[in-house]
Amino acid sequence: MTVSGIIILLLIGAIAGWLAGQIVSGYGYGLVGNIVVGIVGAVVAGFILPRVGLGFGGGVIASILHATLGAVILLYLIRLVKKV
């Protein structure tokens, strides 16, 4: 992976993590935390979405939507675990 690829990955992760934090209110983790949540959310979405038949196509916007949806799922799972 090139340096520009890593920078794009981090930017998409940050945007997706921030959006997910806005959607799931009360779950902002700062810049680094949002990047981690966005990247892990993209992995979660990459595992779950194809199994349910959802796909957003290609491109940066589709990647952000994909990662955001996965991050929202991840934040809801974190919320469920914290309640227990």
MMTF fields as JSON, N, C-alpha, C and O atoms, coordinates in Angstrom:
{
  "mmtfVersion": "1.0.0",
  "mmtfProducer": "UNKNOWN",
  "numBonds": 335,
  "numAtoms": 336,
  "numGroups": 84,
  "numChains": 1,
  "numModels": 1,
  "chainsPerModel": [1],
  "groupsPerChain": [84],
  "chainIdList": ["A"],
  "bondAtomList": [4, 2, 8, 6, 12, 10, 16, 14, 20, 18, 24, 22, 28, 26, 32, 30, 36, 34, 40, 38, 44, 42, 48, 46, 52, 50, 56, 54, 60, 58, 64, 62, 68, 66, 72, 70, 76, 74, 80, 78, 84, 82, 88, 86, 92, 90, 96, 94, 100, 98, 104, 102, 108, 106, 112, 110, 116, 114, 120, 118, 124, 122, 128, 126, 132, 130, 136, 134, 140, 138, 144, 142, 148, 146, 152, 150, 156, 154, 160, 158, 164, 162, 168, 166, 172, 170, 176, 174, 180, 178, 184, 182, 188, 186, 192, 190, 196, 194, 200, 198, 204, 202, 208, 206, 212, 210, 216, 214, 220, 218, 224, 222, 228, 226, 232, 230, 236, 234, 240, 238, 244, 242, 248, 246, 252, 250, 256, 254, 260, 258, 264, 262, 268, 266, 272, 270, 276, 274, 280, 278, 284, 282, 288, 286, 292, 290, 296, 294, 300, 298, 304, 302, 308, 306, 312, 310, 316, 314, 320, 318, 324, 322, 328, 326, 332, 330],
  "bondOrderList": [1, 1, 1, 1, 1, 1, 1, 1, 1, 1, 1, 1, 1, 1, 1, 1, 1, 1, 1, 1, 1, 1, 1, 1, 1, 1, 1, 1, 1, 1, 1, 1, 1, 1, 1, 1, 1, 1, 1, 1, 1, 1, 1, 1, 1, 1, 1, 1, 1, 1, 1, 1, 1, 1, 1, 1, 1, 1, 1, 1, 1, 1, 1, 1, 1, 1, 1, 1, 1, 1, 1, 1, 1, 1, 1, 1, 1, 1, 1, 1, 1, 1, 1],
  "groupList": [{"groupName": "MET", "atomNameList": ["N", "CA", "C", "O"], "elementList": ["N", "C", "C", "O"], "formalChargeList": [0, 0, 0, 0], "bondAtomList": [1, 0, 2, 1, 3, 2], "bondOrderList": [1, 1, 2], "singleLetterCode": "M", "chemCompType": "L-PEPTIDE LINKING"}, {"groupName": "THR", "atomNameList": ["N", "CA", "C", "O"], "elementList": ["N", "C", "C", "O"], "formalChargeList": [0, 0, 0, 0], "bondAtomList": [1, 0, 2, 1, 3, 2], "bondOrderList": [1, 1, 2], "singleLetterCode": "T", "chemCompType": "L-PEPTIDE LINKING"}, {"groupName": "VAL", "atomNameList": ["N", "CA", "C", "O"], "elementList": ["N", "C", "C", "O"], "formalChargeList": [0, 0, 0, 0], "bondAtomList": [1, 0, 2, 1, 3, 2], "bondOrderList": [1, 1, 2], "singleLetterCode": "V", "chemCompType": "L-PEPTIDE LINKING"}, {"groupName": "SER", "atomNameList": ["N", "CA", "C", "O"], "elementList": ["N", "C", "C", "O"], "formalChargeList": [0, 0, 0, 0], "bondAtomList": [1, 0, 2, 1, 3, 2], "bondOrderList": [1, 1, 2], "singleLetterCode": "S", "chemCompType": "L-PEPTIDE LINKING"}, {"groupName": "GLY", "atomNameList": ["N", "CA", "C", "O"], "elementList": ["N", "C", "C", "O"], "formalChargeList": [0, 0, 0, 0], "bondAtomList": [1, 0, 2, 1, 3, 2], "bondOrderList": [1, 1, 2], "singleLetterCode": "G", "chemCompType": "PEPTIDE LINKING"}, {"groupName": "ILE", "atomNameList": ["N", "CA", "C", "O"], "elementList": ["N", "C", "C", "O"], "formalChargeList": [0, 0, 0, 0], "bondAtomList": [1, 0, 2, 1, 3, 2], "bondOrderList": [1, 1, 2], "singleLetterCode": "I", "chemCompType": "L-PEPTIDE LINKING"}, {"groupName": "LEU", "atomNameList": ["N", "CA", "C", "O"], "elementList": ["N", "C", "C", "O"], "formalChargeList": [0, 0, 0, 0], "bondAtomList": [1, 0, 2, 1, 3, 2], "bondOrderList": [1, 1, 2], "singleLetterCode": "L", "chemCompType": "L-PEPTIDE LINKING"}, {"groupName": "ALA", "atomNameList": ["N", "CA", "C", "O"], "elementList": ["N", "C", "C", "O"], "formalChargeList": [0, 0, 0, 0], "bondAtomList": [1, 0, 2, 1, 3, 2], "bondOrderList": [1, 1, 2], "singleLetterCode": "A", "chemCompType": "L-PEPTIDE LINKING"}, {"groupName": "TRP", "atomNameList": ["N", "CA", "C", "O"], "elementList": ["N", "C", "C", "O"], "formalChargeList": [0, 0, 0, 0], "bondAtomList": [1, 0, 2, 1, 3, 2], "bondOrderList": [1, 1, 2], "singleLetterCode": "W", "chemCompType": "L-PEPTIDE LINKING"}, {"groupName": "GLN", "atomNameList": ["N", "CA", "C", "O"], "elementList": ["N", "C", "C", "O"], "formalChargeList": [0, 0, 0, 0], "bondAtomList": [1, 0, 2, 1, 3, 2], "bondOrderList": [1, 1, 2], "singleLetterCode": "Q", "chemCompType": "L-PEPTIDE LINKING"}, {"groupName": "TYR", "atomNameList": ["N", "CA", "C", "O"], "elementList": ["N", "C", "C", "O"], "formalChargeList": [0, 0, 0, 0], "bondAtomList": [1, 0, 2, 1, 3, 2], "bondOrderList": [1, 1, 2], "singleLetterCode": "Y", "chemCompType": "L-PEPTIDE LINKING"}, {"groupName": "ASN", "atomNameList": ["N", "CA", "C", "O"], "elementList": ["N", "C", "C", "O"], "formalChargeList": [0, 0, 0, 0], "bondAtomList": [1, 0, 2, 1, 3, 2], "bondOrderList": [1, 1, 2], "singleLetterCode": "N", "chemCompType": "L-PEPTIDE LINKING"}, {"groupName": "PHE", "atomNameList": ["N", "CA", "C", "O"], "elementList": ["N", "C", "C", "O"], "formalChargeList": [0, 0, 0, 0], "bondAtomList": [1, 0, 2, 1, 3, 2], "bondOrderList": [1, 1, 2], "singleLetterCode": "F", "chemCompType": "L-PEPTIDE LINKING"}, {"groupName": "PRO", "atomNameList": ["N", "CA", "C", "O"], "elementList": ["N", "C", "C", "O"], "formalChargeList": [0, 0, 0, 0], "bondAtomList": [1, 0, 2, 1, 3, 2], "bondOrderList": [1, 1, 2], "singleLetterCode": "P", "chemCompType": "L-PEPTIDE LINKING"}, {"groupName": "ARG", "atomNameList": ["N", "CA", "C", "O"], "elementList": ["N", "C", "C", "O"], "formalChargeList": [0, 0, 0, 0], "bondAtomList": [1, 0, 2, 1, 3, 2], "bondOrderList": [1, 1, 2], "singleLetterCode": "R", "chemCompType": "L-PEPTIDE LINKING"}, {"groupName": "HIS", "atomNameList": ["N", "CA", "C", "O"], "elementList": ["N", "C", "C", "O"], "formalChargeList": [0, 0, 0, 0], "bondAtomList": [1, 0, 2, 1, 3, 2], "bondOrderList": [1, 1, 2], "singleLetterCode": "H", "chemCompType": "L-PEPTIDE LINKING"}, {"groupName": "LYS", "atomNameList": ["N", "CA", "C", "O"], "elementList": ["N", "C", "C", "O"], "formalChargeList": [0, 0, 0, 0], "bondAtomList": [1, 0, 2, 1, 3, 2], "bondOrderList": [1, 1, 2], "singleLetterCode": "K", "chemCompType": "L-PEPTIDE LINKING"}],
  "groupTypeList": [0, 1, 2, 3, 4, 5, 5, 5, 6, 6, 6, 5, 4, 7, 5, 7, 4, 8, 6, 7, 4, 9, 5, 2, 3, 4, 10, 4, 10, 4, 6, 2, 4, 11, 5, 2, 2, 4, 5, 2, 4, 7, 2, 2, 7, 4, 12, 5, 6, 13, 14, 2, 4, 6, 4, 12, 4, 4, 4, 2, 5, 7, 3, 5, 6, 15, 7, 1, 6, 4, 7, 2, 5, 6, 6, 10, 6, 5, 14, 6, 2, 16, 16, 2],
  "groupIdList": [1, 2, 3, 4, 5, 6, 7, 8, 9, 10, 11, 12, 13, 14, 15, 16, 17, 18, 19, 20, 21, 22, 23, 24, 25, 26, 27, 28, 29, 30, 31, 32, 33, 34, 35, 36, 37, 38, 39, 40, 41, 42, 43, 44, 45, 46, 47, 48, 49, 50, 51, 52, 53, 54, 55, 56, 57, 58, 59, 60, 61, 62, 63, 64, 65, 66, 67, 68, 69, 70, 71, 72, 73, 74, 75, 76, 77, 78, 79, 80, 81, 82, 83, 84],
  "secStructList": [7, 7, 2, 2, 2, 2, 2, 2, 2, 2, 2, 2, 2, 2, 2, 2, 2, 2, 2, 2, 2, 2, 2, 1, 6, 6, 7, 7, 7, 2, 2, 2, 2, 2, 2, 2, 2, 2, 2, 2, 2, 2, 2, 2, 2, 2, 2, 2, 2, 2, 2, 2, 6, 7, 7, 7, 7, 1, 1, 2, 2, 2, 2, 2, 2, 2, 2, 2, 2, 2, 2, 2, 2, 2, 2, 2, 2, 2, 2, 2, 2, 2, 2, 7],
  "xCoordList": [0.842, 0.0, 0.897, 1.888, 0.536, 1.33, 0.969, -0.015, 1.779, 1.532, 0.206, -0.553, -0.074, -1.341, -2.53, -3.586, -2.38, -3.438, -3.72, -4.874, -2.664, -2.826, -3.499, -4.352, -3.121, -3.739, -5.219, -6.043, -5.564, -6.97, -7.739, -8.866, -7.143, -7.77, -8.047, -9.13, -7.082, -7.252, -8.319, -9.104, -8.351, -9.366, -10.769, -11.699, -10.922, -12.233, -12.634, -13.797, -11.687, -11.983, -12.399, -13.322, -11.719, -12.058, -13.444, -14.229, -13.747, -15.06, -16.149, -17.172, -15.941, -16.94, -17.134, -18.265, -16.054, -16.161, -16.885, -17.691, -16.595, -17.271, -18.759, -19.593, -19.094, -20.504, -21.233, -22.359, -20.601, -21.223, -21.409, -22.418, -20.447, -20.584, -21.739, -22.381, -22.016, -23.149, -24.476, -25.474, -24.482, -25.702, -26.05, -27.2, -25.061, -25.249, -24.812, -23.654, -25.74, -25.4, -24.75, -25.11, -23.786, -23.098, -21.91, -21.342, -21.514, -20.412, -19.332, -19.032, -18.749, -17.597, -16.345, -16.319, -15.317, -14.101, -12.885, -11.759, -13.069, -11.943, -11.462, -11.989, -10.465, -9.999, -9.447, -9.85, -8.534, -7.928, -8.969, -8.996, -9.815, -10.868, -11.842, -12.268, -12.206, -13.107, -12.48, -13.164, -11.177, -10.486, -10.522, -10.806, -10.234, -10.244, -11.642, -11.808, -12.659, -14.042, -14.427, -15.088, -14.028, -14.349, -13.69, -14.321, -12.417, -11.7, -12.255, -12.495, -12.455, -13.028, -14.457, -14.889, -15.18, -16.531, -16.532, -17.436, -15.534, -15.432, -15.183, -15.712, -14.383, -14.132, -15.412, -15.746, -16.136, -17.402, -18.391, -19.042, -18.502, -19.422, -18.995, -19.839, -17.699, -17.201, -17.535, -17.636, -17.706, -18.074, -19.585, -20.047, -20.362, -21.813, -22.589, -23.457, -22.292, -23.12, -23.215, -24.313, -22.128, -22.288, -23.164, -23.801, -23.194, -23.999, -25.498, -26.317, -25.856, -27.263, -27.637, -28.77, -26.69, -26.975, -26.929, -27.5, -26.264, -26.148, -24.82, -23.782, -24.847, -23.624, -23.832, -24.918, -22.808, -22.932, -22.157, -22.146, -21.521, -20.735, -19.321, -18.824, -18.669, -17.294, -17.183, -18.156, -16.013, -15.76, -15.607, -15.841, -15.212, -14.935, -16.22, -16.253, -17.274, -18.533, -19.101, -19.593, -19.032, -19.51, -18.671, -19.205, -17.378, -16.513, -16.866, -16.882, -17.149, -17.532, -18.864, -19.012, -19.834, -21.13, -20.967, -21.564, -20.166, -19.901, -19.28, -19.738, -18.239, -17.546, -18.428, -18.375, -19.237, -20.129, -21.175, -21.446, -21.761, -22.756, -22.13, -22.731, -20.95, -20.256, -19.906, -19.993, -19.508, -19.174, -20.411, -20.33, -21.549, -22.796, -23.144, -23.527, -23.016, -23.256, -22.314, -22.731, -21.043, -20.051, -20.393, -20.285, -20.8, -21.128, -22.36, -22.417, -23.347, -24.504, -24.107, -24.622, -23.195, -22.712, -21.947, -22.09, -21.135, -20.42, -21.414, -21.23, -22.461, -23.492, -24.184, -24.454, -24.472, -25.104, -24.193, -24.651, -22.912, -21.969, -21.764, -21.646, -21.72, -21.529, -22.716, -22.543, -23.93, -25.126, -25.15, -25.747, -24.512, -24.541, -23.574, -23.466],
  "yCoordList": [-1.164, 0.0, 1.24, 1.31, 2.193, 3.412, 4.399, 4.224, 5.42, 6.449, 7.153, 7.427, 7.444, 8.102, 7.188, 7.673, 5.895, 4.944, 4.904, 4.811, 4.975, 4.991, 6.281, 6.261, 7.403, 8.689, 8.678, 9.162, 8.132, 8.052, 7.14, 7.455, 6.02, 5.106, 5.811, 5.663, 6.57, 7.289, 8.379, 8.578, 9.082, 10.118, 9.527, 10.052, 8.447, 7.795, 7.253, 7.359, 6.674, 6.187, 7.3, 7.132, 8.447, 9.586, 10.122, 10.402, 10.266, 10.772, 9.797, 10.209, 8.514, 7.51, 7.428, 7.313, 7.485, 7.445, 8.659, 8.543, 9.842, 11.059, 10.992, 11.33, 10.56, 10.44, 9.443, 9.698, 8.322, 7.329, 7.876, 7.593, 8.657, 9.292, 10.277, 10.436, 10.945, 11.861, 11.105, 11.546, 9.974, 9.177, 8.507, 8.544, 7.9, 7.25, 8.277, 8.303, 9.105, 10.25, 9.816, 8.8, 10.616, 10.348, 9.423, 9.016, 9.076, 8.149, 8.74, 8.193, 9.852, 10.417, 10.007, 10.08, 9.58, 9.096, 9.938, 9.465, 11.157, 11.974, 11.562, 10.624, 12.265, 12.027, 10.621, 9.917, 10.207, 8.877, 7.786, 6.795, 7.96, 6.979, 6.868, 5.768, 8.019, 7.995, 7.295, 6.571, 7.506, 6.823, 5.319, 4.552, 4.902, 3.464, 2.891, 1.826, 3.594, 3.125, 3.058, 2.106, 4.05, 4.04, 2.896, 2.255, 2.629, 1.545, 0.186, -0.681, 0.004, -1.261, -1.412, -2.517, -0.305, -0.339, -0.755, -1.464, -0.325, -0.737, -2.238, -2.902, -2.765, -4.219, -4.96, -5.967, -4.462, -5.082, -5.058, -6.062, -3.906, -3.796, -4.69, -5.267, -4.808, -5.693, -7.148, -7.945, -7.494, -8.861, -9.071, -10.109, -8.088, -8.266, -7.915, -8.68, -6.775, -6.282, -7.223, -7.393, -7.842, -8.767, -9.979, -10.547, -10.365, -11.518, -11.216, -12.126, -9.927, -9.551, -8.95, -8.511, -8.931, -8.491, -6.99, -6.499, -6.247, -4.807, -4.44, -4.979, -3.534, -3.037, -1.611, -1.256, -0.79, 0.613, 0.963, 2.128, 0.017, 0.318, 0.716, 0.325, 1.491, 1.893, 3.394, 4.126, 3.839, 5.262, 5.664, 4.876, 6.901, 7.409, 7.549, 7.168, 8.086, 8.269, 6.918, 6.775, 5.937, 4.595, 4.003, 3.329, 4.25, 3.759, 4.407, 3.74, 5.698, 6.396, 5.869, 5.642, 5.672, 5.121, 3.719, 3.384, 2.917, 1.55, 1.539, 0.818, 2.339, 2.399, 3.006, 2.579, 3.996, 4.619, 3.636, 3.561, 2.891, 1.898, 0.851, 0.461, 0.4, -0.56, 0.033, -0.653, 1.311, 1.971, 2.164, 2.048, 2.457, 2.577, 1.23, 1.173, 0.165, -1.18, -1.443, -1.949, -1.102, -1.304, -0.494, -1.014, 0.758, 1.585, 1.068, 1.135, 0.552, -0.046, -1.302, -1.551, -2.086, -3.261, -2.851, -3.483, -1.794, -1.292, -0.816, -1.07, -0.13, 0.348, -0.817, -0.744, -1.889, -3.063, -3.722, -4.133, -3.823, -4.462, -3.606, -4.149, -2.293, -1.412, -1.441, -1.254, -1.673, -1.727, -2.976, -2.97, -4.031, -5.294, -5.301, -6.292],
  "zCoordList": [0.0, 0.0, 0.0, 0.728, -0.814, -0.929, 0.18, 0.899, 0.294, 1.31, 1.037, 1.967, -0.222, -0.545, -0.244, 0.165, -0.435, -0.098, 1.395, 1.814, 2.194, 3.643, 4.092, 4.98, 3.481, 3.831, 3.478, 4.254, 2.321, 1.915, 2.867, 3.248, 3.251, 4.206, 5.53, 6.098, 6.02, 7.28, 7.165, 8.092, 6.036, 5.843, 5.772, 6.385, 5.032, 4.942, 6.307, 6.697, 7.035, 8.385, 9.32, 10.117, 9.23, 10.09, 9.771, 10.678, 8.492, 8.091, 8.507, 9.054, 8.256, 8.6, 10.113, 10.585, 10.868, 12.319, 12.867, 13.789, 12.293, 12.73, 12.404, 13.244, 11.19, 10.809, 11.707, 12.135, 11.987, 12.857, 14.259, 14.906, 14.739, 16.047, 16.08, 17.118, 14.957, 14.881, 14.82, 15.391, 14.131, 13.992, 15.32, 15.757, 15.954, 17.241, 18.284, 18.701, 18.69, 19.537, 20.845, 21.441, 21.266, 22.514, 22.386, 23.4, 21.175, 20.999, 20.106, 19.045, 20.53, 19.842, 20.602, 21.83, 19.897, 20.537, 20.177, 20.326, 19.712, 19.299, 17.916, 17.317, 17.419, 16.053, 15.866, 14.941, 16.73, 16.581, 16.804, 16.074, 17.797, 18.054, 16.907, 16.555, 16.307, 15.16, 13.963, 13.241, 13.744, 12.653, 12.879, 11.958, 14.102, 14.419, 14.248, 13.653, 14.769, 14.626, 13.155, 12.74, 12.354, 10.926, 10.186, 9.346, 10.488, 9.806, 10.228, 9.387, 11.532, 12.009, 11.486, 11.156, 11.415, 10.853, 9.392, 8.95, 8.64, 7.239, 7.136, 6.244, 8.045, 8.061, 8.424, 7.799, 9.439, 9.846, 8.687, 8.397, 8.026, 6.894, 5.741, 5.056, 5.523, 4.468, 4.732, 3.799, 5.982, 6.344, 6.284, 5.811, 6.76, 6.903, 5.634, 5.215, 5.018, 3.915, 2.718, 2.188, 2.262, 1.128, 1.456, 0.568, 2.711, 3.109, 3.11, 2.988, 3.247, 3.19, 1.838, 1.642, 0.914, -0.445, -0.667, -1.641, 0.213, 0.054, -0.56, -0.177, -1.502, -2.116, -2.567, -3.025, -2.444, -2.795, -4.058, -4.455, -4.689, -5.869, -5.493, -4.436, -6.349, -6.098, -5.926, -6.11, -5.58, -5.425, -3.974, -3.058, -3.791, -2.45, -1.642, -0.472, -2.242, -1.526, -1.095, 0.024, -1.978, -1.624, -0.493, 0.388, -0.514, 0.565, 1.891, 2.925, 1.87, 3.097, 3.616, 4.817, 2.727, 3.154, 3.729, 4.752, 3.074, 3.505, 4.897, 5.783, 5.085, 6.371, 7.457, 8.61, 7.098, 8.08, 8.564, 9.763, 7.66, 8.066, 8.973, 9.974, 8.642, 9.503, 10.853, 11.872, 10.877, 12.136, 13.004, 14.227, 12.39, 13.149, 13.781, 14.95, 13.024, 13.569, 14.73, 15.771, 14.553, 15.603, 16.849, 17.96, 16.695, 17.848, 18.583, 19.811, 17.85, 18.513, 19.29, 20.38, 18.729, 19.455, 20.715, 21.761, 20.616, 21.791, 22.841, 24.031, 22.412, 23.338, 24.045, 25.244, 23.306, 23.916, 24.944, 26.009, 24.629, 25.542, 26.798, 27.896, 26.651, 27.797, 28.742, 29.946, 28.224, 29.07, 29.942, 31.019, 29.49, 30.227, 31.315, 32.039]
}
